Amino acid sequence: MNYQLPKDLLESWLTALRSDKYDQTTGFLCELDYGYCAIGVLAKDYYGIPESKLDNEGDINEVAEMTDSYLPNSLGKHGFQNWITNMNDEEGMCFDEIADNIEEHVEAI
């Protein structure tokens, strides 16, 4: 599986995932008392979507619609989202491991 994302988005996301700035959670983009999932980190760090909009939400597309945020086509594909969510929620990978996998399988364009 290979995906493409804009270079600035990809670099920003990988940096944020590896930064230790975010605690990790599962099942939601953000749980204010616990942390963020990998896609929630992207939504907060790169898109600047407020925590209040991410809290207890599970779908980045719904949040993007609520906030009029633009998502690149690759991010909007369910296969990509499922892959990221699976690493975060099902496989229990830490953010560093997720970042390594993204770096290996996502091309910067």
Number of C-alpha atoms within 10 A of each C-alpha: 7 10 16 16 17 13 13 11 17 21 14 13 22 20 15 21 25 16 11 11 12 18 17 23 21 19 16 21 29 28 21 13 9 12 20 27 28 30 22 27 26 22 25 19 19 16 16 11 20 12 17 11 16 24 18 15 16 18 15 21 17 12 18 18 11 11 13 10 15 11 16 12 10 16 17 14 13 11 13 17 17 12 13 21 22 14 19 23 18 12 9 15 17 18 23 16 15 20 21 13 14 18 14 11 13 18 14 14 10
